[in-house]
């Protein structure tokens, strides 16, 4: 029998966590841990290794965005979906940059939240209808993330070029390519070129052919 998907709830409102837990478990998901602040969220997520973490944005001590950033640095395989009332463009952008794979609003139905968890666990990106509609009106800002030279380099990687090929194409040394990559990883919150390319695609910086 296939094991149930496991999730972790992170929110500083106890009643909301308890209600959501009951709803998720009723839908067949296993809630392995709960946290009320970002510090506990990182610690418990690394202990229990849930399939998906549902993370609130506004919390005491360490907020959800910083907690996501810390968690991704410790385990890049973790899947984090932000669950919040905010549909603020800047918050969405910072959440994505921190490593979140989804952004779902708290006014979503239980079915929508469950679907988001399942999609995230399957490796997909998730946006609730409200967020998707808002972002369609104006793409995520990317101009402040990478320099034009870095955007050129990451596009070559998205096209499948090796480090040596990129160096030749850009008329720079392989070492300089690696230096650029280190800067790109830092700006995108990535740990390797695959994650960097995927993040760049998600942000609209590059396209896949």
Secondary structure, DSSP 8 states (H G I E B T S, - for coil): -----EEEEE-S-HHHHHHHHHHHHHTT-EEEEEESSHHHHHHHHHHH--SEEEE-SS-SSS-HHHHHHHHHHH-TT--EEEEES---HHHHHHHHHHT-SEEEETTS-HHHHHHHHHHHHTT--EE-HHHHHHHHHS----TTTS-HHHHHHHHHHHTT--HHHHHHHHTS-HHHHHHHHHHHHHHHT-SSHHHHHHHHHHTTS----
